[in-house]
């Protein structure tokens, strides 16, 4: 088992457990009319606001943690969403007709077509 992976997961669990007593309200409209869409690691929930339909992770990370994470711990070169390809990488992807992206889309479509499977990204909030 990868020690670094265990450390990251333990840190996530402890951080979420510390924040579990936050007020459950929508971060957009402040509504408390929420539904639980999913759960993760016993302490984290995916909530959906019945008022504005926003889905969000609860408990949320503190502003202090987020600032530290995104300013020093977050490596934009390793995350597919924030990684901007070099000119050579973009040319390669274009030559391959964006096959890597197409494979991800095929996987998501396959999951969407199976009611027993679902994809939830708790980090998206």
Secondary structure, 3 states (H helix, E strand, C coil): CCHHHHHHHHHHHHHHHHCCCCCCCCCCCCCCCEEEEEEECCCEEEEEECCCCCEEEECCCCHHHHHHHHHHHCCCCCCCCCCCCCHHHHHHHHHCCCHHHHHHHHHHHHHHCCCCCCCCCHHHC
